[in-house]
């Protein structure tokens, strides 16, 4: 084969380079990679083609090599000495002072006054073990309430599974509501499967107020009225029940509450005609969609963040999975897959005699959210500022930036400033870090070891081997926690000669060894279907719960019901604000990446051509978007592919970043959002916002 100049150059880059398996952590989908280095420099990174993800890497991952030597990264531990003023300190000073404050807070308020918030790093399990079992706080939480909290609780209570994945490639009918698979480009391996299904003739229906990148590839786009997806779904259920299009044998054997749910949708009058007046989707179209879905095999309905961005999104998400169950379309080829997990173990074990039991319930339970799969983080400022439901005096923020990413940012900033101890652990100096007392530099995913679950369909473990020495004084979380444990009398439990020591503990139940894993980058088990026939479902009844026992136990309606969203546009604020993500950006990690900023250097607000003409707004004009909370200015993008009366802001969770090369680019939209929380899941209603618009300049 004749070599091109580009091929020759690529081969030359790889000459004598060492390969180490890695995991891309630009976003939470953790694609396995192969990292090639020479003399302490990255020369090439590619996806691991042998893993189940088949080498998939998105543009964010392709540009991530910049992270390794980015001069904007945090280099040293720092302590805040005044507004926007920090001094460099040593690791010993930082850990000594943090340990002293933790000891004092525990003595005064109890261990529950400390909470740990993290985003994507599985090494946070070391912090979990130390804080929850040694220190004694139950308050170790992720970022799910700002992401797919409603989807997760729906999946847990209906299907008994924390995170179903998708066999798109084998499906013949796919209906997606509030999920833009081809837009955010996160789990790109699934996006490939979706495109393959479409190429083979699968029918793809996208339900979204905006004409998304996924809608562009769809057989049909349904520009539904914002926040009304639940009405559409209930009406589809009504059609399937009335026309007896359900899989009765499956429902009788594998579902709980089948008869009750069927009577419920009929008695409530959830007809297509009822839904048409709410959704702006014609009744005959709703009937057709229901029948197409119910009579096509294999098929799936799915959602993600979009439905959960409204206060009524939880029950709507429940009905997504109930419809899959009614038609018997669960955990088979072309369906939602109730993924098996690799048998990974904790990296260390805390003896019972050394554990500290908390005296108070976890914060989410004390807040009145017993079913919440994660902390309702929008309510955290109340706990900090008012001591309700009990005092929170210390927070750790690892790879998370709520002062930017949460709504009502002014309130969140005030809350962080009121803490007695605040610690940011991150690769970059964030808005949250700017308000913290201590800022600790975390090693990037090129510089640390990790072993975690893959999010691909089969049970699969993936490994990240450090490819580079740590950047300046940056440390991986496991070393930060080890240092803190030493200061607080638990050092003997957090000692190891190398990361391989705890790595072997994690994989001890895998049918492979660490040396092999370090060469291949992954272990993958067999993908099996219909696992429930052997194990049942991990719900209280062992069946798919159309009528939830968990909901009933806590005094909620066991059957889902339709409610309108909380915030409705009016004469003063006539537009519904919705949000979507960029495929080129993900949170703080990408904000200072010069490659990604060249591709997408700012965000914008999309509005319909008819709305723009009425307001005298042209494409590229700057407009003011004002809510009852606050106002911001942003660039306008005028297009037909957005419902009239809707404004869609592309934000990527962070445009308008205040430092580095991203400073001043685009607009941070979250300050105009109020506090809206789902009353059961605790998920954040990012789309519960009404706004008015006016042109500012051309």
Secondary structure, DSSP 8 states (H G I E B T S, - for coil): ----HHHHHHHHHHTT-EEEEEE--SSTT--EEEEEEETTEEEEEEE-TTSTTTT---HHHHTGGGGGG-TTB--S-EEEEETTEEEE--HHHHHHHHHHHHHHHHHHH-GGGEEEEE-S-TTHHHHHIIIIIII----EE-SGGGTTHHHHHHHHHHTS-S--EE-GGG-SEEEEES--HHHH--SHHHHHHHHHHHHTT-EEEEE-SB--HHHHT-SEEE---TT-HHHHHHHHHHHHHHTT-S-HHHHHHHEESHHHHHHHHHHTT--HHHHHHHHS--HHHHHHHHHHHHHSSSEEEEE-HHHHTSTTHHHHHHHHHHHHHHTT-BSSTTSEE---------S----GGG----SS--HHHHTT-TT-SS--GGGHHHHHHH--SS---EEEEES--HHHHSSSHHHHHHHHHT-SEEEEEESB--TTGGG-SEEEEB--TTSS-EEEE--SSS-EEEEE---S--STT-B-HHHHHHHHHHHTT-GGGS--SSHHHHHHHHTTTSSS-HHHHHHHSEEE----S-THHHH--SSTTSSEESS-HHHHHTTS-SS------S----SSS-EEEEEE--TT--GGGGTT-HHHHHH----EEEEEHHHHHHHT--TT-EEEEE-SS-EEEEEEEEESSB-TTEEEEE-TTTTT--SGGGTT-S---GGG----B-TTT--B-TT--EEEEEEEE-
